[in-house]
Amino acid sequence: MIRKAILDGGGGQHSKLDIERLDTLVKVLSEKLAKANDLSTEEEKAESQKEVDSIVEEIDQLENLYKGVFEHSA
């Protein structure tokens, strides 16, 4: 049931699109963090931090959904 709901994306609350979105967010976050070291002005760094914070928040929301499924299924 857990495999079907989470890994296969069927029969559960979460779709493959959610999983793909999570993968994309993690990749974008990694890229943003790598580029953050190369920023020179405080303004650029502040804007980059806002973007990183937004991505982390969205990742947390998706992960919390998956945790809920696991906790109620296991």
N, C-alpha and C positions, 0 to 999 in steps of 0.2 A: 504494500500500500504506500509506504513512504517512497519507495523507488518510483512508483507510478506517478505519485503526486509531485515529486520534486525533480527527479532526473529525467523522466520521460515527458513531463509537462502535461500529462493527461489525467483526468479523473480527480484532479486536485484543485486547489484554489489558485495555483500559480501556473502560468503558461511558459512555454519555451521562450516567448518574448521577454518575460521577466528575467529569465536566466541569461539571455543574450544581453539584455540591458545591463545587468550586473557585471557581466564580463566586460562590456564596453566601458562602463564607468571605472572599473579597476584599471583598465589600460589607459584611459584618459588621465586618471589620477596619477598614475606612474609617470606619464609624460610630463604633466604639469610640475610634479615634484622635481623631476630631472632638470627641467628648464628653469626652475625657480633659482637655482644656484647661479645662473648666468645673468640674472637681472641686476641692473646697476642702480636704478633710482628707487627711493623709498616708495614713490607712487606706484611704480611697476610691481614692487614687492607686495604692497598692500592689495592691489587689484588681484594679483596672483593668489594671495592668501584667501581672499573672498571666494574666488573660484574653487580653490581646494576645499574650503569649508563647505561650500554648497554641494560639491561632489560627495564628500564624506557623509554629509547629512542624508543624501539620497541613498547611498550605499547602506547606511545604518537602517534606514526605513525598510529597504528590501530585505536585509538580513533579519530584521525583527519579524517580518512576515514569515520567513522560513523557519525561524526558531519556534514560532507559535505552532506551525504545522507539526514540527518534530515533537514538541512537548505534548501535544494533544494526540499524537499518533503512537508514540512509543510507550 
